[in-house]
Amino acid sequence: MTLTWTDVEDIALILHEAEPELDPLTLRFTALRERVLAIPGFTGEPERSNEKILEAIQMAWLEEFQDSQA
């Protein structure tokens, strides 16, 4: 599976499964970006990330995190 910056939901799920106890709101965008770039199969160009994309990933991950805490 290859992922790019537009695969927000898939990225969020992968990040949540990797660290289910981590509240994504505690991460800076720089740390989030590094985690995304480290996902096996991620082929997005690093320079294509921006605050809007990272925020979308963070919010999707937050939803996964909150659902698992309920």
PAZAPA-4460 file (N, C-alpha, C; in steps of 0.05 Angstrom, whole numbers, plus 32768, in hexadecimal, padded with zeros to 4 digits):
% residues 70
    n_x    n_y    n_z   ca_x   ca_y   ca_z    c_x    c_y    c_z   seq   type   mol
   8011   7FE8   8000   8000   8000   8000   8012   8019   8000     1      M     A
   800D   802B   7FEE   801B   8044   7FEE   8009   805A   7FF7     2      T     A
   8014   806C   8006   8004   8082   8011   8011   809D   800A     3      L     A
   8000   80B1   8006   800A   80CC   8002   7FFC   80DF   8016     4      T     A
   8002   80F8   8015   7FF7   810B   8028   7FD8   810C   8027     5      W     A
   7FCC   8104   8011   7FAF   8106   800F   7FA0   80EE   801C     6      T     A
   7FAF   80DA   8024   7FA3   80C3   8031   7FA1   80C7   804F     7      D     A
   7F93   80DC   8057   7F92   80E5   8072   7F86   80CF   8085     8      V     A
   7F70   80C4   807E   7F63   80B0   808F   7F75   8097   8093     9      E     A
   7F81   808D   807D   7F92   8076   807F   7FAA   807B   8090    10      D     A
   7FB6   8093   808D   7FCD   809B   809D   7FC6   809C   80BA    11      I     A
   7FAF   80A9   80C0   7FA6   80AB   80DC   7FA3   8090   80E9    12      A     A
   7F97   807D   80DA   7F92   8062   80E5   7FAD   8054   80EA    13      L     A
   7FBF   8056   80D8   7FDA   804A   80DB   7FE8   8056   80F4    14      I     A
   7FE7   8070   80F6   7FF4   807D   810D   7FE7   8074   8127    15      L     A
   7FCD   8073   8127   7FBF   806B   8140   7FC6   804E   8147    16      H     A
   7FC6   803D   8133   7FCC   8020   8139   7FE9   801D   8143    17      E     A
   7FFB   802E   813A   8017   802D   8142   801A   8037   815F    18      A     A
   800B   804B   8167   800D   8056   8182   7FF1   805D   818D    19      E     A
   7FE2   8048   8194   7FC6   804C   819C   7FC2   805D   81B5    20      P     A
   7FD6   805F   81C6   7FD3   806E   81DF   7FDC   808B   81DC    21      E     A
   7FE7   8092   81C5   7FF1   80AD   81C1   7FDB   80C0   81B8    22      L     A
   7FD7   80D5   81C7   7FC4   80EA   81C0   7FD1   80FB   81AA    23      D     A
   7FC6   80FB   8192   7FD3   810A   817C   7FD5   8128   8181    24      P     A
   7FC5   8133   8193   7FC6   814F   8198   7FDF   8157   81A8    25      L     A
   7FED   8143   81B2   8006   8149   81C1   801E   814C   81AE    26      T     A
   801A   8146   8195   8030   8147   8181   8032   8162   8173    27      L     A
   804A   816B   816F   804E   8182   815E   804B   8179   8141    28      R     A
   8045   818B   812F   8043   8183   8113   805D   8178   8108    29      F     A
   8073   8181   8112   808D   8177   8108   8090   8159   8110    30      T     A
   8088   8152   8128   8089   8136   8130   8075   8125   8121    31      A     A
   805D   8130   811C   8049   8122   810C   8053   811D   80F0    32      L     A
   805F   8131   80E4   806A   812F   80C9   807E   8118   80C8    33      R     A
   8090   8117   80DB   80A5   8102   80DC   8098   80E7   80DE    34      E     A
   8083   80E4   80EE   8076   80CA   80F1   8069   80C2   80D7    35      R     A
   805D   80D5   80C9   8050   80CE   80AF   8066   80C6   809B    36      V     A
   807B   80D5   809A   8090   80CE   8087   809D   80B3   808C    37      L     A
   809B   80A9   80A5   80A7   8090   80AD   8094   8078   80A8    38      A     A
   807C   807D   80A0   8069   8067   809A   8073   8056   8082    39      I     A
   8076   803C   8086   807D   802B   806F   8069   802F   8058    40      P     A
   8073   8033   8040   8061   8036   8029   8059   8053   8025    41      G     A
   8061   8065   8036   805A   8081   8031   806C   808D   801C    42      F     A
   805F   8097   8007   806F   80A0   7FF0   806B   80BE   7FEB    43      T     A
   805D   80CC   7FFD   8059   80E9   7FF9   8073   80F8   7FFB    44      G     A
   8075   810D   7FEC   808D   811D   7FED   808D   812E   8006    45      E     A
   80A3   812E   8015   80A4   813D   802E   809C   815A   802B    46      P     A
   80A5   8167   8016   80A0   8183   8012   8082   818A   800C    47      E     A
   8072   8175   8007   8056   8179   8001   8045   817B   801A    48      R     A
   8050   8176   8031   8040   8178   8049   803C   8195   8051    49      S     A
   8026   819B   805E   8021   81B6   8067   8010   81B4   8080    50      N     A
   800B   81CB   808D   7FFC   81CB   80A6   7FE0   81C1   80A2    51      E     A
   7FD3   81C7   808C   7FB8   81BE   8087   7FB6   819F   8086    52      K     A
   7FC9   8193   8077   7FC9   8176   8075   7FD0   8169   8090    53      I     A
   7FE4   8174   809E   7FEB   8168   80B8   7FD4   816B   80CC    54      L     A
   7FC6   8181   80CB   7FAF   8185   80DD   7F99   8170   80D7    55      E     A
   7F95   816B   80BD   7F80   8158   80B5   7F88   813C   80BF    56      A     A
   7FA1   8135   80BD   7FAB   811B   80C7   7FA8   811A   80E5    57      I     A
   7FAF   812F   80F3   7FAE   8130   8110   7F91   812D   8119    58      Q     A
   7F7E   813A   810C   7F62   8138   8114   7F56   811D   810E    59      M     A
   7F5E   8110   80F8   7F55   80F5   80F2   7F60   80E2   8106    60      A     A
   7F7A   80E5   810E   7F86   80D4   8122   7F79   80D9   813D    61      W     A
   7F72   80F2   8144   7F65   80F8   815D   7F4A   80E9   815E    62      L     A
   7F3C   80E8   8148   7F22   80DA   8148   7F26   80BC   814E    63      E     A
   7F3A   80B0   8141   7F41   8094   8147   7F48   8091   8164    64      E     A
   7F58   80A3   816F   7F61   80A2   818B   7F49   80A4   819E    65      F     A
   7F37   80B7   8199   7F20   80BB   81AA   7F0D   80A3   81A9    66      Q     A
   7F09   8098   8191   7EF8   8080   818E   7F03   8069   819E    67      D     A
   7F1D   8066   819F   7F29   804F   81AD   7F28   8053   81CC    68      S     A
   7F25   806D   81D5   7F24   8072   81F1   7F08   8070   81FC    69      Q     A
   7EF4   806F   81EA   7ED8   806E   81F3   7ED0   8053   81FE    70      A     A
***
